[in-house]
Amino acid sequence: MVLQEAEPFYFNGGSTGVLLLHGLSGSPAEMRLLGEVLAEAGFTVLAIRLPGHGTVPEDLERTTAGDWLAAAMDGYAILDSDKKVKRIAVAGHSMGALLALKLASMRQVSHVISVSAPFFIRKERGVEFLPPREKAKGLFLPKKQPRLPGIPVRCMSGYAVMPLLSVHELLDLTEAAREALPKVYAPLLVVQGEKDHTVKTESAQYIADHAASEVKRVVLLPQAGHRVLLGIERERAFSEIIGFLRMEDIRDTE
């Protein structure tokens, strides 16, 4: 059974569609505030629920990076089938950012937005101690649940444990996204919190340096942690994202 807060959402809007992709062990709920702001700004918004998410952690353990990418491609197809949508942008947080970059290398997108993409993970996260894939099955690591003052409960739906097999899939996806960067040509916005205790800050510049995009912008938020879209500097992140999507006057003026 899918948790109510973890359901996908779709907001009808203008001719620019924005596909939102959430992070590993999270759900569309973590993209809800951004989605609502984008809808208010006149964009059509789709936030999908990635396979294995929003139910129980055992479901996540049974899914792969290929499953998640296929779902992202399905989300793109849904927006592409909307007759009023003339262009599609993609935005992702953490693992969702990896999917966004990979998708941008495979499909025509107007803009790609990467938030907290984990190209370089901090040592304190203990990835170097990850057991081999064949020994990781059935192992779940408790996750810290950060307190985010002022954030509605409906935006906090996610698992309290992480399947270690899923971490292996995340690392595989990271390599796939790394290899895809030279094939990313769309205008690129990279957002990274400087107080992110999961992702090293240099991940942001690495993405910008290796993507083929002619137009690219890196935004470092000095007070933000990993969950940029729910954290203390979320309003600035939202402003940067909307401004970026409006670049070159791509949004409906009606």
N, C-alpha and C positions, 0 to 999 in steps of 0.2 A: 504494500500500500504506500502510495506517495504521500509524504507529509504535505499538509495544506500550504504551508509557507514556501515549499520548494517547487510549486507548480510553475511551469513556464508562463510568460506573459507577453502580450502583443498589444501595442498601442497604435491605432491608426493615426496617420499624420500626413506629412507632405511627400514629395517625390523622392526624397532621400531616405532610404531605409538603413537602419543601424542594427547590426547583429551583435548581441552582447553574449559573451562567453565567460562563465564563472570559473573559479579555481578548483583544484583537487580537494575532494571531500566536502566542498561547499554546495551551493545551490543557486538558482536564479535569484533567491532572496537577497544575496549580497550585491546584486546588480540593480536592485529595485530603485534605490534613491536616484542613481544615475539615470535609469530608464524613465523615471517620472520627470526629471529635469529636462531630458531630451524631448519627451513628449510635449511638455509645456513650451519648448522652443520650436515646435512644429515638425519634428522628425517622426517618421514611422519607426517603431522600435519592436524588435523581437529578441527576447531573452530565452534561450533554450535550456532545458535540463539535460545535462550530459548523462550518458548511460552509467548506471550504477550509483547514481547520486539521488539524494532526497528520499531514500527508503531505509535500508539498513547497510552497515559497512560490509557485510558479507557479499552483497550485490556488487559493491565497488571492486572487491577483490577478484571477481569473476570477469571484469571488463579490462580492455586493453587500450593502449594509445590509439590503435587503429579504429576501435569502436568510437572513441571520443572524436577523432578527426572525421569519421563518417557522419557523425551527428552534426558537427559543425557545417559540413557540406550540405547536409539536409536542411539546416537552418538557412543557409544561403539560398538554396533552391526555393524554400517557402517564400522568402522575400522577393526573389526573382519572379515568382509566379503572381505576385500582386501587381495588377496592371497599372496602378498609379505610381509604383516605385520605378524610377528611371535609373537610379544608381544606388549602389550598396556599399556602405562602409562597415568595417568590422572592428570591434573593440573587445579586448579581453583582459582579465585580471589574473595574474600569476600563471597557473597552467593554461588558463583561458587565453592569456597573451601569447603563449607559445602556439596555441591552436590558431589564433588570429594571424600570426606571422606566416605559419605554414599555409593557411588557407589563402592568404594574399599572394603566395607564390604559385598558387594553382588556379585561382579564379580571378576575374577582373573585379577589382574593388576600387572605389573612389578614394578611400582613405583607410589607413590601418592605424589603430591605437593600441599601444602596448603599455600595460600598467603592471609594475612589479614582476616583470618576467624573470624567472629564476635561471638565468644563464650561469651565474656563479653563486653558489650557495655558501653561506657562512659555515665555518668549521663547527661552531657551537651547535649546529643542527644535527651533527653526528652522522652525516651521510657516509663518511668513511668507515663507519662501523656497521653499515647495512649488511645483513647476512646475504650470502649468495641466493640467487633466485630460487634454486631448488630447495633451499632451507627456509625460505621466507613464507611459504604457504601456511596460512592459519595463524600468522603472527600479526598482532595489532598493537600499535604504539599509542598510548594515551596522548591526547592533544591538549595543550593549554588553551583555555577559552578566555581571550582577553576581554577586559571590561571596556566597553565603548559607550561612554556617557551620552545620553540623548539619542541613542539609536533605537528605533522601535524593535520589539521582539520579532516582528514579521521579517526583519532584515537579517536575522541572526541564525537562520536554519542551516545546520551543517552537522557533520559527524563529530563525536567526541573522541573517536579513535581513528588511527590511520592504518590501513592494511599495508604491510611492508611490501607485498607484491606490487601494490599500486605505485610505490615509490620507484621501483624498478621501471615501471611503465613510464613514469614521469621523466626519469633520466633518459630513456629511449626517445621520448618525445622532444626533450631538450636538444638532443643531437640532431634529430630530424629538422627541428626549427633552425638550428645553427647552420645546417647545410642548405636550408632554404633561403637564408638571408640574401645571398647574391641574386636571387630571383624575385625579390620583393621590390617592385618599381613604384608602387603607389605612394603618394605623400604619407609621411610617417611621423607620428607623435609618440614619443617615449616618455612616460611619467614614472618617476621613482622616488620613494621616500628615503631620506638620508638617515632616518632612524629605524630602518627596516632591519629586524633581527634575523630575517631568513635569507634575504637576497643582498649580495654585495652591491654597493652603489655603482661600481664600475660596469655592472651588467648593462646599465642604460647606455653608456657611451659605446660599449661593444656593439650593441644592436645598431646604433646610428652609424658607426664606422663600417659595418659589414653589409648593411642593406644597400641595394642599388638605387634606392629612391633619390631623385634629384632634390626634392623638397623634404626636409626632415628637421624636427625640432625636439630637443631634449629638455624636459622640465624636471628639475630636482626640487623636491619639497623638503625644506630643512627640518620640519617638525613631524613629518609623516612617518608612520611605520609601514608594515607590509600591507595592511588593509586600507590602502589609500582612499578607496571610495566610501569608506565608513568612518574614517578617522578625522582627526582634528583639522586637517587641511583639505577636506573633501570639497568644500565650496570653491576653493581655488582650482582644484583638479577639474571640477565640473565646468568652470568658466573656461579653462584652457581647452577642454575637449570641445565645447560648443563653438568657441572661436575658431578652432582648427577645422571643424566640420563645415563652418560657414565660409571658410577660405575659398577664394575664387568664385564667390557668390553661387555656390552649388545648391543652396537651399531654396525651396519655393519662396517667392516673394509675394505670393497671393495673400 
